Amino acid sequence: MNTDEHRNALLKGLIELAACLAATPGLPAPYSVNVHHFIEGDDDELRAEIDDIAALLGTEPDPRDREEAHYRVTRAFGPVAYVAVGIPAAARARHEAEQSYKGCVAPEPPNTSAPAA
């Protein structure tokens, strides 16, 4: 759970970023900004918290949700979005299984000595 101190520091940082971008026109601005809040807990806890956050935001969880997919809710404020995400146990297990192969298979290096066409 976020503390008031953490929440205040986050708000201060967002305000300082906006002020910096406004005061420095030459500084490239990103196309968009996504603020993610990742939820921990069992599947029922994840869904309950996402549903609570959706109600606070006045929106609904993503309808594309599937049992093994991420359960999320998003609220956009122009090019800025608040995204709350819960990752169900099945999705976490699938990711861990996929990552267990990491580094076991490597592609052939490209042939850099071939003449250009």
C-alpha positions in Angstrom: 0.0 0.0 0.0 1.3 3.5 -0.8 2.1 5.7 2.1 1.2 9.4 2.2 4.9 10.2 2.0 5.4 8.1 -1.1 2.2 9.5 -2.7 3.4 13.1 -2.0 6.8 12.4 -3.4 5.2 11.0 -6.6 2.9 14.0 -7.0 5.9 16.4 -6.4 7.9 14.5 -9.0 5.1 14.7 -11.6 4.7 18.4 -11.0 8.4 19.0 -11.3 8.6 17.0 -14.5 5.7 19.1 -16.0 7.4 22.3 -14.8 10.7 21.3 -16.4 9.1 20.4 -19.7 7.2 23.8 -19.7 10.3 25.8 -18.8 12.6 24.0 -21.3 11.0 24.2 -24.7 14.1 22.6 -26.3 13.8 19.5 -24.2 12.2 16.7 -26.2 8.9 15.6 -24.7 7.8 12.0 -24.9 4.8 11.1 -27.1 3.0 9.7 -24.0 3.4 8.9 -20.3 2.0 5.8 -18.6 2.0 5.7 -14.8 1.7 2.0 -13.8 0.5 0.7 -10.4 1.2 -3.1 -10.1 -0.9 -5.0 -7.6 0.2 -7.9 -5.5 -1.9 -10.7 -4.1 -3.8 -13.8 -5.1 -6.1 -13.7 -8.1 -9.2 -12.7 -6.1 -7.3 -9.9 -4.3 -6.0 -8.6 -7.7 -9.4 -8.5 -9.2 -11.0 -6.9 -6.2 -8.4 -4.1 -6.1 -8.6 -3.5 -9.9 -12.4 -3.3 -9.6 -12.1 -0.8 -6.7 -9.6 1.3 -8.7 -11.9 1.2 -11.7 -14.7 2.6 -9.6 -12.5 5.4 -8.2 -11.5 6.3 -11.8 -15.1 6.1 -13.0 -14.3 3.4 -15.6 -14.3 -0.3 -16.1 -11.6 -3.0 -16.2 -10.2 -3.8 -19.7 -12.9 -6.0 -21.3 -10.3 -8.0 -23.2 -9.3 -9.6 -19.9 -8.9 -13.4 -19.9 -8.3 -15.7 -17.0 -4.6 -16.1 -17.9 -4.1 -12.5 -19.0 -3.3 -9.4 -17.1 -6.3 -7.8 -15.4 -6.1 -4.1 -15.8 -7.9 -0.8 -15.7 -6.7 2.4 -17.6 -7.8 6.0 -17.5 -6.3 8.3 -20.0 -5.8 12.0 -19.4 -4.9 13.0 -22.9 -1.5 11.5 -23.7 -1.0 10.6 -20.0 -2.5 7.4 -18.6 -2.9 5.8 -15.2 -2.8 2.0 -15.5 -3.4 -0.4 -12.6 -2.3 -4.0 -13.4 -2.8 -7.3 -11.6 -1.1 -10.3 -13.0 -2.9 -13.6 -12.2 -1.1 -16.7 -11.0 -1.5 -18.5 -14.4 0.2 -15.6 -16.2 3.0 -15.4 -13.7 3.6 -19.2 -14.0 3.6 -19.0 -17.8 6.1 -16.1 -17.7 8.4 -18.0 -15.3 8.3 -21.1 -17.5 9.1 -19.1 -20.6 12.0 -17.4 -18.8 13.4 -20.7 -17.7 14.6 -21.2 -21.3 16.3 -17.8 -21.4 19.9 -18.1 -22.7 19.5 -21.7 -23.8 18.9 -20.9 -27.5 20.9 -18.4 -29.4 20.4 -17.3 -33.1 23.3 -17.7 -35.5 25.2 -14.5 -35.8 24.6 -12.5 -39.0 27.1 -12.9 -41.9 28.7 -9.5 -41.9 31.3 -10.5 -44.5 28.8 -11.0 -47.4 28.8 -8.2 -50.0 25.9 -5.8 -49.9 23.3 -6.4 -52.6 
